[in-house]
Amino acid sequence: MKFLKIMAGVMLAVFMVASTAQAQIKVGVYLPLTGQNAFGGQLELDGVNLAHKENPKAIGQDVELVIMDNKSDKVESANAVKRLIERDKVVAIIGTYGSSLAMAGGEVAEASKIPAVGTSCTNPLVTQGKTYYFRACFIDPYQGAGAATYAVKNLEAKKAALLIDVSNDYAVGLGTFFKRSFTKLGGEIVTEMKYNSGDQDFTAQLTEIISKKPDVLFIPAYFAEGGIIMKQARELGAEFRIMGGDAMDNPETVSIAGKASEGFIHTSFPYDSNMPNMNPEARKFTDAWKAAYPNKEPNVNAALGYTTYVMITNAIERAGSADPAEITKALAETKDLSTPLGMLTLDSDHNPQMPVGIIEIKDGKRVYLGEVQPE
Amino acid sequence: MTWELFVQNLFNALTVGSLYALIAIGYTMVYGILRFINFAHGDVFMVGAYFIFFGVTAAHLPWPVAALVAIGGASGLGILVDRIAYRPLREAPRISALISAIGISFLLENLGLVVFTGLPRPAVQPQWMVDPITLGSIRILPLSFIVPVVTAILVLALLWIVYKTRPGLAMRSISKDIETTRLMGVSVDRIIALTFGLGSALAAAAGIMWAMRYPQIHPFMGVIPGFKAFIAAVVGGIGSIQGAVLGGLLLGTVEIMVVAFYPTLSGYRDAFAFVLLIVILLFKPTGLMGEKLEDKI
């Protein structure tokens, strides 16, 4: 019995020595793995894991990922960040999909002075005025300008109409930025109609829009409502082009709108598994993904997840330390980092500059048309 | 506004309004007989839409068969809900049953979230329902005619059941005096179960039609239509079937015409529609058709 006790003690001691000898860098990940945003959150986690598998070390130490599910819920999101920082003592955080989730988690990270890199949270407020929040995606003003630039330059649209969900921050913001750029580029907004989240009937607004004969209708909606709007517009005989933002990038858009989604154009991040002229980093990511997950197509969320991990390990390497303050400083200086989303440089608001990807629905499939530089 | 635009909007209004009417008659029937507002009505509406979705996509039934199965399934659900959640509270104050109904409403929504997931699904639409008919510049969906016809048929069937059959006689009797009806040897519980079965069948029929017009189904799809149809039923005079139809059509027309005549107010559509309805209630507190008590069924 005594012998056993001694053995157990020795083993414990050996184990403790071994674990301290191999120093680890803990990076927290909080993403919506269940709930309504799970589709994007799961893909982003796969992207993070792939980047980790490819490059599991930074400054010679092992990087350990601590993964938390924020359940697509703001309260859970703040709790997840709190737990990562207080219990798991992470030095940096990756996440999350969804601006409102990122803002809830961001408050906690900011208070604890732990740097965080957002995957796909496009609202300007996520990083605005924050010292510790960064992101891998562009922001809505940029995206709205990208859509307007494409409408004016490529589609030669002169008159645009808008249909905006006034109870949704994303929609109001994106709509405003589209309007601003479109008029700046010489276009005219012929009408701006509104609705509220949860509305299902848009016939009155669409009848009004059709009577104004615009060249393009911009709907900064989520896919569920967007699909219905497209359908009702075509049923009422609308012949103009319909455009939307990245929230329309979902397979359900086509299944809800059916034939009415033909020719629909929306903005997205500059990555697609079928994009022409893929940059070497994107090629590398796509090949690695196909080897790791043969049954899943890599999408833009996966690329964003991958990019956040690259940004953090790159910052740790440049800082030469895993101290949160040093990582924060290095992240803010991120410049010309090659990622699947192109050469990434963060501006003073911690937002990357990257071109806006344009996707069109053709024969029920998403086709990556190319990129535009917003004006 | 041009003449064509006005006619187009009139048909838009007819489509929305008759859908509200279809939901409202279910509310009003249960209220007319039991003096009880079934807040779970909008959620049975949602379940009906899911039943037909799975009937067509999972069980590969032809559309009309799936519709009948969905209506049957929903009325079974209505009877089950009555047995579990309302019948034990029959002797309790009416407010308890109301709270129980709200509980059932949340239960069905969240059960839907777990079982069907929150992802919106595309409803299956038979093609002949969705190809618009063109009259000059006016475009009308076949559904704009089908929904009012379905509503009319269901209203007539309902009136026939309530006024011409023996269970209908028992229903009317229960609405007057439940205790005396029991003393007359009527199986009150069975008649009430039948009432919920019928009400749920109406909800499912409305859910199916709604999903035809707005082909996207999710567990919370019944909340707002249910709420609006309830208001339509109250404006029409709750308890009156004709009033529910009138209230539904009125609400649909107001919603469309507010936007049609005042495009800049489109973001406040609901606010303006409901202010108008409040004004109606201020002048006719029992609703448009709610005066003559003997009209209630």
HADDOCK unambig.tbl for C-alpha pairs under 7 A between the chains (distance, minus, plus):
assign (segid A and resid 36 and name CA) (segid B and resid 118 and name CA) 5.97 0.50 0.50
assign (segid A and resid 36 and name CA) (segid B and resid 119 and name CA) 6.64 0.50 0.50
assign (segid A and resid 166 and name CA) (segid B and resid 267 and name CA) 6.44 0.50 0.50
assign (segid A and resid 193 and name CA) (segid B and resid 263 and name CA) 6.79 0.50 0.50
assign (segid A and resid 193 and name CA) (segid B and resid 264 and name CA) 6.93 0.50 0.50
assign (segid A and resid 193 and name CA) (segid B and resid 266 and name CA) 6.04 0.50 0.50
assign (segid A and resid 194 and name CA) (segid B and resid 266 and name CA) 5.11 0.50 0.50
assign (segid A and resid 194 and name CA) (segid B and resid 267 and name CA) 4.53 0.50 0.50
assign (segid A and resid 195 and name CA) (segid B and resid 266 and name CA) 6.29 0.50 0.50
assign (segid A and resid 195 and name CA) (segid B and resid 267 and name CA) 4.95 0.50 0.50
assign (segid A and resid 196 and name CA) (segid B and resid 267 and name CA) 6.64 0.50 0.50
assign (segid A and resid 200 and name CA) (segid B and resid 214 and name CA) 6.41 0.50 0.50
assign (segid A and resid 203 and name CA) (segid B and resid 12 and name CA) 6.25 0.50 0.50
assign (segid A and resid 204 and name CA) (segid B and resid 9 and name CA) 6.37 0.50 0.50
assign (segid A and resid 204 and name CA) (segid B and resid 256 and name CA) 5.32 0.50 0.50
assign (segid A and resid 204 and name CA) (segid B and resid 259 and name CA) 5.95 0.50 0.50
assign (segid A and resid 204 and name CA) (segid B and resid 260 and name CA) 5.78 0.50 0.50
assign (segid A and resid 205 and name CA) (segid B and resid 259 and name CA) 6.47 0.50 0.50
assign (segid A and resid 208 and name CA) (segid B and resid 260 and name CA) 6.71 0.50 0.50
assign (segid A and resid 224 and name CA) (segid B and resid 120 and name CA) 6.69 0.50 0.50
assign (segid A and resid 228 and name CA) (segid B and resid 214 and name CA) 6.64 0.50 0.50
assign (segid A and resid 235 and name CA) (segid B and resid 132 and name CA) 6.17 0.50 0.50
assign (segid A and resid 236 and name CA) (segid B and resid 139 and name CA) 5.71 0.50 0.50
assign (segid A and resid 255 and name CA) (segid B and resid 122 and name CA) 6.03 0.50 0.50
assign (segid A and resid 256 and name CA) (segid B and resid 122 and name CA) 4.70 0.50 0.50
assign (segid A and resid 256 and name CA) (segid B and resid 215 and name CA) 6.62 0.50 0.50
assign (segid A and resid 256 and name CA) (segid B and resid 216 and name CA) 6.40 0.50 0.50
